[in-house]
Amino acid sequence: MPRFKLVNGVSVQLTAEEEAARDTEEAAFAAGAFDRAIADVRAKRDRLIAQTDYHALSDNTLSAEMTTYRQALRDITNGITTVEQVNAITWPTKPE
């Protein structure tokens, strides 16, 4: 299916060179899908760990449940290699 662009308000079909360039851009974007998805997971994981950092201060004793929760967060990206696996992540529940 041909692609078009707007030039001065007029729809113009892309040239073969423009089509090839667009295909290259789309392939590069698709290739980076996993990197973007795993970066989002790591950012969320880091936020969740940071929210519990005060439990790990030297004047506090970490409960076993909190230790398990924090370790589960640190391990959440282990073995994940596809976008589908990223989308299927089950986040651990924060203990009270």
HUKA-V270083 format. One line per field, one symbol per residue. burial: I if it has 9 or more other C-alpha atoms within 8 Angstrom, else O. Layout:
BEGIN
burial->???
END
This chain:
BEGIN
burial->OOOOOOOOOOOOOIOOOOIOOOOOOOOOOOOOIIOOIIOOIIOOIOOIIOOIOOIIOOOOOOOOOIIOIIOIIOOIIOOOOOIOIIOOOOOOOOOO
END
